[in-house]
Amino acid sequence: MSLTIEKILAASPVTTRGQPTQLSTDPKGERLAYASGKSVFVRSIDDPSNSKQYTGHTAQTTVARFSPSGFYVASGDVSGTVRVWDSTEAVNTKGEYSIISGRINDIAWDGDSQRIIAVGDGRERFGHCITADSGNSVGEISGHSKVINAVAIRPLRPLRAATVSDDMALCFLHGAPFKFNSKSSGIHKGFVLGTAFSPDGNTLVTVGADKRIQLYDGKTGEPTRSIGEGEHTGSIFAVSWASDSKRFVTASADQTVKLWDVEAGKVTQTWKFGEDAGVSVQDQQVGVVWPHGRRDGLIISLSLSGDLNYLVEGSPKPTRVVQGHNKSITALGAGSDGKGQTLWTGSFDGRVCRWDVAAGAAAATDGQSHTNQVTQFATSAGRAFSVGWDDTLRIVDEPANTFAGASAKLSAQPRGVAAAADGRVYVATAAGVEIFVEGRLAGTVDVGGGGATAIAARGSLVAVGAGDANAVRLYRAAAAGSSGSPALTPAGDAATGSTAPISALAFSADAARLAAGNAAGKIYAYRTTTAAGGAQQLELVTDRWSAHTGRVTSLAWDAAGAHAASGALDTHVFVWSVARPGARVRAPNAHKDGVHGVAWVADGTRVASAGGDAAVKVWKVEGLQ
């Protein structure tokens, strides 16, 4: 067997309220680059499911910029490090340079793809200029007294650069080597958040928190005129020029993206996001880029929610919205169709998305989502059940991708959820097991001190991880329609071989096998058997699945019950064989900061995983026997 990456379904760009998020496209307008978590994603614009992930940074990334040649990307992180790497495979690092002692906010390339200016928040300096191939200093960035938010380099000679800052000023630099030439203060009355040179180099524009759009001479840096007073009613976070140098677009906290005719100083089109009458913070537009090299006039804007909006002049609504997660994915589950065509994911911020595996596209679930980390999913008969750290069980109508009105409050923080075909939902909590029918609490089960640490259900069998004994306890549910509450009755002796608390459980499709993973990284495979008198027993098949070095977070069986997939906090994904316990295959470092979910997809020929990098990955499993 072997595991090979087939598809990376990228995370969305990370956003921060009140701050711009930088987007970058290659010179042909084919690919989009942005920072997310500790990774940088390079994504096809026309096919967003086609992406590459650069994982060279060890700190949270903040910005990524294509070189004008399109062959390289320069990316920065919160530690002040800039890395230059090839944009084709997103693997080979050309250079790593320590620029400042704090967060990198923006990066700019010169027109020759030879020099880089990186700016941000440092103690000794707020930015520096270096050569991309060696890191040698080719100028200094000075003149500001506070953090620099953005930088731009004139694409033509003579080389000029502009930096804008929280000190409400623009500094103009001559180069190369770059050195301070002039400073424009008093024009903006708030933080200056974005700046850009026109492609022909004749005009420079700045935008900021004071809602002002200011134009400058691109060669001298002299202020020329201000346009659009009163048009935007919120901070302007970003600006991007069209390739003809006659138009640009701005993105604002007022939930709009505006297209400008520079010569006339007028807005020619406005795109408004969210409800017309209401204020929606998540619909604030915090980034925008106008890809050059395209004939369709596409503009891409970024909502605070992380949604990428595809805008075309003349069309009043986005022609496409690319959704996903920009916080760590903490739960993953397969759809109830059993074919592995649909996935459900939940993230640290409570966002829930449904994924079409074949198309590689996500759609955020409508309605009242979780307000905190999503813990686990279970699906049954067209419904998805999720539990989260808001101590709530929520129900999703799978075909409609909408949260149903019914939700249930839990008595304690949930640790897992399982759903049976008869409509019962079992939630493992620190207090025990809570049983729900149609969103209403129908019974509880005390599993002893420590509560329930994990849960799985198939048919009438329910397996529970018991916190007090590091054990797996097997229960049988009363038949549907029987008198009394739908309580669980012990079905046999507990399996007590684990040396650490049980952290994940999964039944095979026929309930003939059960996999149990623990907090130490070990997995036990059991066979469910019926003893004399009808008692169900867990018979150990193997305890040799012990390659993980961190807590097992998720387990899933293939349709035949012959192979199990596992994910753990050690960042690895494994596929195990029951027939050959030692014949495991591994996807090492599958997700930065840990794997939090695995599921079999595509009729059992692929494994999907999700984790701390907010991405979903599909792995091809070859050589299954």
C-alpha positions as CSV (number, residue, x, y, z in Angstrom):
1,M,0.0,0.0,0.0
2,S,1.0,3.6,-0.4
3,L,-0.4,7.1,0.2
4,T,0.1,9.9,-2.3
5,I,-1.4,13.4,-2.2
6,E,-4.0,13.8,-4.9
7,K,-5.7,17.1,-4.0
8,I,-5.2,20.0,-1.6
9,L,-8.4,21.9,-0.9
10,A,-6.8,25.1,0.3
11,A,-7.6,27.0,3.4
12,S,-9.0,30.5,3.0
13,P,-6.9,33.6,3.6
14,V,-6.5,34.5,7.3
15,T,-8.1,37.8,8.1
16,T,-8.0,40.2,11.1
17,R,-10.6,42.8,11.8
18,G,-9.3,46.3,11.3
19,Q,-6.3,45.1,9.3
20,P,-5.8,44.6,5.5
21,T,-5.0,41.2,4.1
22,Q,-2.7,41.1,1.1
23,L,-3.6,39.1,-2.0
24,S,-1.2,38.6,-4.9
25,T,-1.6,37.2,-8.4
26,D,1.0,36.0,-10.9
27,P,1.7,38.1,-14.1
28,K,-0.5,35.9,-16.3
29,G,-3.5,36.2,-13.9
30,E,-3.7,32.4,-13.5
31,R,-2.8,31.9,-9.8
32,L,-3.5,33.6,-6.5
33,A,-1.2,33.5,-3.5
34,Y,-2.0,34.3,0.1
35,A,-1.0,33.5,3.7
36,S,-3.0,31.2,6.0
37,G,-1.9,29.8,9.3
38,K,1.8,28.7,9.1
39,S,1.3,28.0,5.3
40,V,1.1,29.9,2.1
41,F,-1.3,28.7,-0.6
42,V,-0.8,29.1,-4.3
43,R,-4.1,28.5,-5.9
44,S,-5.5,28.3,-9.5
45,I,-7.9,31.2,-10.0
46,D,-10.1,29.3,-12.6
47,D,-9.9,26.0,-10.6
48,P,-9.6,26.8,-6.9
49,S,-9.4,23.1,-6.1
50,N,-6.0,23.0,-7.7
51,S,-3.5,24.4,-5.2
52,K,-0.1,24.1,-3.8
53,Q,0.9,24.5,-0.2
54,Y,4.2,26.0,1.0
55,T,5.0,24.9,4.5
56,G,8.5,26.3,5.1
57,H,7.5,28.9,7.7
58,T,7.6,27.9,11.4
59,A,5.5,30.9,12.5
60,Q,2.1,32.3,11.4
61,T,2.4,33.7,7.9
62,T,1.2,37.2,7.1
63,V,1.8,38.0,3.4
64,A,2.8,36.4,0.1
65,R,3.8,38.2,-3.1
66,F,4.5,36.8,-6.6
67,S,7.6,38.1,-8.3
68,P,6.9,40.0,-11.5
69,S,8.5,37.1,-13.4
70,G,5.9,34.7,-11.8
71,F,8.6,32.2,-10.9
72,Y,9.0,33.0,-7.2
73,V,7.0,34.0,-4.2
74,A,8.3,36.0,-1.3
75,S,6.4,35.4,2.0
76,G,6.7,36.8,5.5
77,D,5.6,35.8,9.0
78,V,5.0,37.2,12.4
79,S,8.6,36.6,13.5
80,G,10.0,39.0,10.9
81,T,11.3,36.3,8.6
82,V,11.0,36.5,4.8
83,R,11.3,33.3,2.7
84,V,11.7,33.3,-1.1
85,W,10.7,30.1,-2.9
86,D,9.7,28.7,-6.3
87,S,6.0,29.2,-7.1
88,T,5.6,26.1,-9.3
89,E,6.0,23.3,-6.8
90,A,6.0,25.5,-3.6
91,V,8.8,23.3,-2.2
92,N,12.2,24.7,-3.0
93,T,13.3,27.5,-0.8
94,K,15.7,30.0,-2.5
95,G,16.4,32.1,0.6
96,E,15.4,32.7,4.2
97,Y,16.1,36.2,5.6
98,S,15.5,37.8,9.0
99,I,14.2,41.3,8.2
100,I,12.8,42.9,11.4
101,S,12.1,41.8,14.9
102,G,8.3,41.7,14.5
103,R,5.4,41.1,12.1
104,I,5.9,41.4,8.4
105,N,2.9,43.3,7.1
106,D,3.8,43.6,3.4
107,I,6.3,42.8,0.7
108,A,7.1,44.4,-2.7
109,W,9.2,43.2,-5.6
110,D,11.0,45.5,-8.0
111,G,10.2,45.1,-11.7
112,D,13.3,43.0,-12.4
113,S,12.4,40.4,-9.7
114,Q,15.7,41.0,-8.1
115,R,15.0,43.2,-5.0
116,I,12.5,42.9,-2.2
117,I,11.3,45.5,0.3
118,A,9.7,44.0,3.4
119,V,7.9,46.2,6.0
120,G,6.1,45.7,9.3
121,D,6.4,46.2,13.0
122,G,9.9,46.0,14.4
123,R,11.9,47.4,17.3
124,E,15.1,48.5,15.6
125,R,13.5,49.3,12.2
126,F,10.2,49.0,10.4
127,G,11.5,47.5,7.2
128,H,14.4,46.7,5.0
129,C,15.4,46.2,1.3
130,I,17.4,43.2,0.2
131,T,18.3,41.2,-2.9
132,A,16.0,38.2,-3.4
133,D,18.8,35.7,-4.2
134,S,21.3,36.5,-1.5
135,G,19.6,38.8,1.1
136,N,22.3,41.5,0.7
137,S,21.2,44.9,1.8
138,V,20.3,47.3,-1.0
139,G,18.9,50.3,0.9
140,E,17.2,51.2,4.1
141,I,13.6,52.0,4.9
142,S,13.4,55.1,7.2
143,G,11.2,58.1,7.9
144,H,8.3,56.5,9.8
145,S,7.7,56.6,13.6
146,K,5.2,53.8,13.7
147,V,4.4,50.4,12.2
148,I,4.5,50.3,8.3
149,N,1.3,48.8,6.9
150,A,2.1,48.6,3.2
151,V,4.8,49.1,0.6
152,A,4.9,49.4,-3.2
153,I,7.8,49.6,-5.7
154,R,7.4,51.4,-9.0
155,P,7.6,48.7,-11.7
156,L,9.6,50.8,-14.2
157,R,12.9,52.7,-14.0
158,P,13.8,55.1,-12.4
159,L,13.0,52.9,-9.4
160,R,10.9,54.5,-6.7
161,A,9.2,53.0,-3.6
162,A,6.5,54.1,-1.2
163,T,5.7,53.1,2.3
164,V,2.6,54.0,4.4
165,S,2.2,53.8,8.1
166,D,0.2,54.2,11.3
167,D,1.9,57.5,11.6
168,M,-0.6,58.8,8.9
169,A,2.2,59.5,6.5
170,L,3.7,58.3,3.2
171,C,7.4,58.1,2.7
172,F,8.8,58.2,-0.8
173,L,12.1,56.5,-1.6
174,H,14.5,56.7,-4.5
175,G,16.6,53.7,-5.6
176,A,18.4,51.5,-6.1
177,P,19.8,51.3,-3.5
178,F,16.7,52.7,-1.9
179,K,16.9,55.7,0.4
180,F,14.6,58.2,1.9
181,N,13.6,61.1,-0.3
182,S,10.5,62.8,1.0
183,K,7.6,62.4,3.4
184,S,4.0,63.4,2.9
185,S,2.3,64.1,6.2
186,G,-1.0,65.8,7.1
187,I,-2.8,64.5,4.1
188,H,-4.4,61.4,5.7
189,K,-6.1,61.9,9.1
190,G,-5.9,58.3,10.1
191,F,-3.8,55.1,9.6
192,V,-2.7,54.7,6.0
193,L,-3.4,51.1,5.1
194,G,-2.7,50.6,1.4
195,T,-0.6,51.9,-1.4
196,A,0.0,50.9,-5.1
197,F,1.8,52.2,-8.2
198,S,0.0,52.1,-11.5
199,P,1.5,49.7,-14.0
200,D,2.8,52.5,-16.2
201,G,4.5,54.0,-13.1
202,N,2.9,57.5,-13.6
203,T,0.6,57.5,-10.6
204,L,0.7,56.4,-6.9
205,V,-2.4,55.9,-4.8
206,T,-2.8,55.6,-1.0
207,V,-5.9,54.6,1.0
208,G,-6.6,54.5,4.7
209,A,-8.8,54.5,7.8
210,D,-9.9,58.1,7.1
211,K,-11.7,56.9,4.0
212,R,-9.5,59.1,1.8
213,I,-8.1,58.2,-1.6
214,Q,-5.0,60.3,-2.4
215,L,-3.1,60.4,-5.7
216,Y,0.5,61.3,-6.2
217,D,3.0,61.7,-9.1
218,G,4.6,58.3,-9.5
219,K,8.1,59.7,-10.3
220,T,8.4,62.5,-7.7
221,G,6.0,61.4,-5.0
222,E,4.3,64.8,-5.0
223,P,0.6,64.7,-3.9
224,T,-1.6,65.7,-6.8
225,R,-5.3,65.3,-5.9
226,S,-7.8,63.5,-3.7
227,I,-10.8,61.7,-5.2
228,G,-14.0,60.0,-4.0
229,E,-14.7,62.0,-0.9
230,G,-17.7,60.6,0.9
231,E,-18.0,57.6,-1.3
232,H,-16.7,55.0,1.2
233,T,-18.2,55.2,4.6
234,G,-15.7,52.9,6.3
235,S,-11.9,52.3,6.4
236,I,-10.4,51.5,3.0
237,F,-8.2,48.5,3.5
238,A,-6.8,47.8,0.0
239,V,-6.3,49.2,-3.5
240,S,-5.3,47.5,-6.8
241,W,-4.8,48.9,-10.3
242,A,-6.1,47.6,-13.6
243,S,-3.4,46.8,-16.2
244,D,-4.4,49.9,-18.3
245,S,-3.4,52.2,-15.4
246,K,-6.7,54.1,-15.9
247,R,-8.8,52.3,-13.2
248,F,-8.4,50.8,-9.8
249,V,-10.5,49.1,-7.2
250,T,-10.8,49.7,-3.5
251,A,-12.0,47.4,-0.7
252,S,-13.6,48.9,2.4
253,A,-15.0,48.1,5.9
254,D,-18.3,49.5,4.6
255,Q,-18.9,46.1,2.9
256,T,-18.2,47.5,-0.6
257,V,-15.7,47.1,-3.4
258,K,-15.7,50.2,-5.7
259,L,-14.3,50.5,-9.2
260,W,-12.8,53.9,-10.0
261,D,-12.2,55.9,-13.2
262,V,-9.0,57.7,-12.2
263,E,-9.1,60.5,-14.7
264,A,-12.7,61.4,-13.9
265,G,-12.2,60.7,-10.2
266,K,-15.6,58.9,-10.2
267,V,-16.9,55.5,-9.1
268,T,-18.1,53.5,-12.1
269,Q,-19.4,50.4,-10.2
270,T,-20.0,49.4,-6.6
271,W,-20.4,45.9,-5.3
272,K,-22.2,45.7,-1.9
273,F,-21.9,42.6,0.3
274,G,-24.3,41.4,3.0
275,E,-27.8,42.6,3.6
276,D,-28.7,46.0,2.2
277,A,-30.2,47.3,5.4
278,G,-28.0,45.6,8.0
279,V,-24.4,45.8,9.1
280,S,-22.5,42.5,8.7
281,V,-19.0,42.6,10.1
282,Q,-18.1,39.3,8.3
283,D,-18.9,41.0,5.0
284,Q,-16.3,43.8,5.5
285,Q,-13.9,43.8,2.5
286,V,-10.4,43.6,3.7
287,G,-8.4,42.8,0.6
288,V,-8.6,43.1,-3.2
289,V,-6.5,42.3,-6.2
290,W,-7.0,43.0,-10.0
291,P,-5.2,40.1,-11.8
292,H,-3.3,41.3,-14.8
293,G,-2.9,39.2,-18.0
294,R,-6.6,38.3,-18.1
295,R,-9.2,39.3,-20.7
296,D,-12.3,38.8,-18.6
297,G,-11.7,41.8,-16.3
298,L,-11.9,39.6,-13.2
299,I,-11.4,41.3,-9.8
300,I,-11.0,39.2,-6.6
301,S,-12.0,40.7,-3.2
302,L,-11.7,39.2,0.2
303,S,-14.4,39.3,2.9
304,L,-13.5,39.3,6.6
305,S,-15.1,35.9,6.8
306,G,-12.4,34.6,4.5
307,D,-14.6,34.3,1.4
308,L,-13.0,35.1,-2.0
309,N,-15.4,37.0,-4.2
310,Y,-15.0,36.9,-8.0
311,L,-16.2,40.2,-9.4
312,V,-16.7,41.1,-13.1
313,E,-17.4,44.7,-14.3
314,G,-21.1,45.0,-15.3
315,S,-22.2,42.1,-13.1
316,P,-23.9,43.4,-9.9
317,K,-23.2,40.2,-7.9
318,P,-20.1,38.0,-7.5
319,T,-19.9,35.5,-10.3
320,R,-18.3,33.0,-7.9
321,V,-17.6,32.9,-4.1
322,V,-14.8,30.5,-3.0
323,Q,-15.4,29.5,0.6
324,G,-13.5,27.4,3.2
325,H,-11.9,27.7,6.6
326,N,-9.2,30.1,7.7
327,K,-9.0,28.8,11.3
328,S,-7.9,25.3,12.3
329,I,-10.3,22.5,11.2
330,T,-11.1,20.6,14.4
331,A,-13.7,18.1,13.1
332,L,-14.3,16.2,9.9
333,G,-17.1,13.7,8.9
334,A,-18.3,12.0,5.8
335,G,-21.8,12.6,4.5
336,S,-24.6,10.1,5.2
337,D,-24.9,8.9,1.6
338,G,-22.1,6.3,2.3
339,K,-20.4,7.0,-1.1
340,G,-17.9,9.5,0.2
341,Q,-18.9,12.3,-2.1
342,T,-19.6,14.8,0.7
343,L,-17.6,15.9,3.6
344,W,-18.5,18.1,6.6
345,T,-15.9,20.2,8.3
346,G,-16.0,22.4,11.4
347,S,-13.3,24.8,12.6
348,F,-12.0,26.4,15.7
349,D,-14.2,29.5,15.2
350,G,-17.4,27.4,14.9
351,R,-17.7,27.7,11.1
352,V,-19.2,24.6,9.4
353,C,-18.8,23.8,5.7
354,R,-20.0,21.1,3.3
355,W,-17.5,19.9,0.7
356,D,-18.2,18.4,-2.7
357,V,-15.2,16.0,-2.9
358,A,-15.3,15.6,-6.7
359,A,-15.5,19.4,-7.4
360,G,-13.3,20.3,-4.5
361,A,-15.6,23.1,-3.5
362,A,-16.9,24.2,-0.1
363,A,-20.1,25.9,0.9
364,A,-20.6,27.4,4.3
365,T,-23.7,26.1,6.1
366,D,-26.5,28.6,6.5
367,G,-28.1,29.4,9.8
368,Q,-27.0,29.7,13.4
369,S,-23.6,27.9,13.5
370,H,-21.6,27.1,16.6
371,T,-20.0,30.0,18.4
372,N,-16.9,28.0,19.4
373,Q,-14.8,25.0,18.4
374,V,-16.6,22.2,16.6
375,T,-15.7,18.9,18.2
376,Q,-17.1,16.1,16.0
377,F,-19.6,15.2,13.3
378,A,-22.0,12.3,12.9
379,T,-24.3,11.7,9.9
380,S,-27.4,9.6,9.4
381,A,-30.4,9.6,7.0
382,G,-29.8,13.0,5.4
383,R,-28.8,14.8,8.5
384,A,-25.5,15.9,10.0
385,F,-25.1,16.3,13.7
386,S,-22.3,18.4,15.2
387,V,-21.2,19.2,18.7
388,G,-19.0,22.0,19.8
389,W,-17.4,23.8,22.7
390,D,-20.5,26.1,23.0
391,D,-22.0,23.0,24.6
392,T,-24.6,22.6,21.9
393,L,-25.8,19.8,19.6
394,R,-26.8,21.2,16.2
395,I,-28.5,19.5,13.3
396,V,-27.9,20.2,9.7
397,D,-30.3,19.3,6.8
398,E,-27.7,17.8,4.5
399,P,-29.3,18.4,1.1
400,A,-30.2,22.0,1.9
401,N,-26.9,22.7,3.8
402,T,-28.9,24.6,6.4
403,F,-28.9,24.3,10.2
404,A,-32.3,23.0,11.3
405,G,-34.1,25.1,13.9
406,A,-33.8,22.4,16.5
407,S,-30.6,22.5,18.6
408,A,-30.0,21.1,22.0
409,K,-28.0,22.4,25.0
410,L,-25.7,19.9,26.6
411,S,-25.0,19.6,30.3
412,A,-21.3,19.5,29.9
413,Q,-18.6,20.1,27.2
414,P,-18.9,17.4,24.5
415,R,-16.1,15.1,23.6
416,G,-17.8,13.3,20.7
417,V,-21.1,12.5,18.9
418,A,-22.5,9.4,17.2
419,A,-25.7,8.8,15.3
420,A,-27.7,5.6,14.8
421,A,-29.9,4.8,11.8
422,D,-33.0,4.9,14.1
423,G,-32.6,8.6,14.7
424,R,-31.0,8.5,18.1
425,V,-28.0,10.7,18.7
426,Y,-25.4,9.9,21.4
427,V,-23.2,12.6,22.8
428,A,-20.1,11.9,24.9
429,T,-19.5,14.5,27.6
430,A,-17.6,14.9,30.8
431,A,-20.8,13.9,32.6
432,G,-21.5,10.7,30.7
433,V,-23.6,9.9,27.6
434,E,-26.6,12.0,26.7
435,I,-29.2,10.5,24.3
436,F,-31.2,12.7,22.0
437,V,-34.2,12.0,19.7
438,E,-35.3,14.8,17.3
439,G,-33.2,17.3,19.2
440,R,-34.7,16.5,22.6
441,L,-32.9,14.9,25.5
442,A,-34.4,11.4,25.9
443,G,-32.0,9.8,28.4
444,T,-28.6,9.8,30.1
445,V,-26.1,7.1,30.9
446,D,-23.5,7.3,33.7
447,V,-20.3,5.7,32.6
448,G,-18.3,6.4,35.8
449,G,-15.8,9.0,36.9
450,G,-14.1,10.9,34.2
451,G,-17.2,10.7,32.0
452,A,-17.2,9.6,28.3
453,T,-14.0,10.4,26.4
454,A,-15.2,9.1,22.9
455,I,-18.2,7.5,21.3
456,A,-19.2,5.5,18.3
457,A,-22.5,3.8,17.2
458,R,-23.6,1.3,14.6
459,G,-26.9,-0.4,14.6
460,S,-27.9,-1.1,18.2
461,L,-24.3,-1.1,19.4
462,V,-22.7,1.9,21.1
463,A,-19.1,2.0,22.1
464,V,-18.0,4.4,24.8
465,G,-14.5,5.4,26.0
466,A,-14.7,5.4,29.8
467,G,-12.4,8.0,31.3
468,D,-11.9,6.4,34.7
469,A,-10.5,3.1,33.5
470,N,-9.0,3.8,30.1
471,A,-11.5,1.3,28.9
472,V,-13.9,0.7,26.0
473,R,-17.4,-0.2,27.2
474,L,-19.9,-1.7,24.9
475,Y,-23.7,-0.9,25.2
476,R,-26.8,-2.0,23.4
477,A,-29.6,0.4,22.7
478,A,-33.2,-0.7,23.5
479,A,-35.2,-1.5,20.4
480,A,-37.1,1.5,18.8
481,G,-40.6,1.7,20.1
482,S,-39.9,-0.2,23.3
483,S,-41.3,1.1,26.6
484,G,-39.3,3.4,28.8
485,S,-36.6,5.8,27.9
486,P,-34.1,4.8,25.2
487,A,-31.3,4.0,27.7
488,L,-28.2,2.0,27.0
489,T,-27.6,-1.4,28.7
490,P,-24.2,-2.9,29.1
491,A,-23.7,-5.5,26.4
492,G,-20.6,-7.3,27.8
493,D,-17.3,-6.9,29.6
494,A,-15.3,-3.8,28.9
495,A,-12.0,-3.8,27.0
496,T,-9.4,-2.7,29.4
497,G,-6.1,-3.1,27.6
498,S,-5.4,0.6,26.9
499,T,-2.7,2.3,28.8
500,A,-4.0,5.9,28.2
501,P,-7.5,7.4,27.9
502,I,-9.5,6.5,24.8
503,S,-9.6,9.5,22.4
504,A,-11.3,8.1,19.3
505,L,-13.6,5.2,18.4
506,A,-15.0,4.0,15.1
507,F,-17.1,1.0,14.0
508,S,-16.8,-0.7,10.7
509,A,-19.9,-0.5,8.4
510,D,-21.2,-3.9,9.6
511,A,-20.3,-3.3,13.2
512,A,-18.1,-6.4,13.1
513,R,-15.0,-4.4,14.0
514,L,-14.2,-1.5,16.3
515,A,-11.1,0.6,16.3
516,A,-10.1,2.5,19.5
517,G,-7.3,5.1,19.6
518,N,-5.9,6.5,22.8
519,A,-4.1,9.7,24.0
520,A,-0.7,8.0,23.7
521,G,-1.1,7.4,20.0
522,K,-1.8,3.6,20.1
523,I,-4.7,2.0,18.3
524,Y,-6.5,-1.2,19.2
525,A,-8.6,-3.2,16.7
526,Y,-11.4,-5.4,18.1
527,R,-13.8,-7.9,16.7
528,T,-17.4,-7.8,18.1
529,T,-18.6,-11.3,18.9
530,T,-21.6,-12.8,20.5
531,A,-21.0,-15.0,23.5
532,A,-23.2,-17.7,24.9
533,G,-26.4,-16.1,26.3
534,G,-26.3,-13.3,23.7
535,A,-23.7,-11.0,25.4
536,Q,-21.6,-8.9,23.0
537,Q,-17.8,-9.1,23.5
538,L,-14.9,-7.2,22.2
539,E,-12.2,-9.6,21.1
540,L,-8.8,-8.0,20.5
541,V,-7.6,-8.5,16.8
542,T,-4.4,-6.5,17.0
543,D,-2.7,-4.0,19.3
544,R,0.2,-3.5,16.9
545,W,-1.1,-0.2,15.4
546,S,1.2,1.9,17.5
547,A,3.2,4.2,15.1
548,H,1.5,7.5,16.1
549,T,3.5,9.6,18.7
550,G,0.6,11.9,19.6
551,R,-3.1,11.6,20.7
552,V,-5.2,9.9,18.1
553,T,-8.0,12.3,17.1
554,S,-9.9,10.4,14.4
555,L,-10.5,6.9,13.0
556,A,-12.4,5.7,10.0
557,W,-12.9,2.2,8.5
558,D,-13.2,1.5,4.8
559,A,-16.4,-0.1,3.5
560,A,-15.1,-3.6,3.7
561,G,-13.8,-3.2,7.3
562,A,-10.4,-4.4,6.2
563,H,-8.5,-1.2,6.5
564,A,-8.6,1.7,8.9
565,A,-7.4,5.3,8.6
566,S,-6.2,7.3,11.5
567,G,-5.1,10.9,12.2
568,A,-3.3,12.2,15.3
569,L,-1.7,15.3,16.8
570,D,1.7,14.1,15.6
571,T,0.6,15.6,12.1
572,H,0.6,12.2,10.4
573,V,-2.1,10.1,8.6
574,F,-1.9,6.3,8.6
575,V,-3.8,3.6,6.8
576,W,-3.7,0.2,8.6
577,S,-4.5,-3.4,7.5
578,V,-6.3,-5.9,9.6
579,A,-4.9,-8.8,7.7
580,R,-1.3,-7.5,7.9
581,P,-1.1,-5.5,11.1
582,G,2.5,-4.4,10.4
583,A,1.7,-3.2,6.8
584,R,0.9,0.4,7.5
585,V,1.4,3.3,5.1
586,R,2.0,6.9,6.3
587,A,1.4,10.4,5.0
588,P,4.0,12.2,7.1
589,N,3.4,15.8,8.2
590,A,0.0,15.8,6.5
591,H,-1.2,18.9,8.4
592,K,0.8,21.4,10.3
593,D,-0.3,21.6,14.0
594,G,-2.0,18.2,13.9
595,V,-4.6,16.1,12.1
596,H,-8.1,16.4,13.5
597,G,-10.2,14.3,11.1
598,V,-10.0,11.5,8.6
599,A,-12.7,9.9,6.4
600,W,-12.9,7.5,3.5
601,V,-14.1,9.2,0.3
602,A,-14.6,8.4,-3.4
603,D,-16.2,5.0,-2.8
604,G,-13.5,4.0,-0.5
605,T,-10.5,4.5,-2.8
606,R,-9.3,7.7,-1.2
607,V,-8.8,9.1,2.3
608,A,-9.6,12.7,3.2
609,S,-7.9,14.4,6.1
610,A,-8.1,17.9,7.7
611,G,-6.3,19.6,10.5
612,G,-4.5,22.6,12.0
613,D,-3.6,24.1,8.7
614,A,-7.3,24.6,7.9
615,A,-6.9,22.6,4.6
616,V,-8.6,19.5,3.5
617,K,-6.4,16.9,1.7
618,V,-7.4,13.9,-0.4
619,W,-4.9,11.0,-0.5
620,K,-4.9,8.2,-3.0
621,V,-4.6,4.8,-1.3
622,E,-2.8,2.4,-3.7
623,G,-2.3,-1.4,-3.2
624,L,-5.3,-2.1,-0.9
625,Q,-5.6,-5.8,-0.4
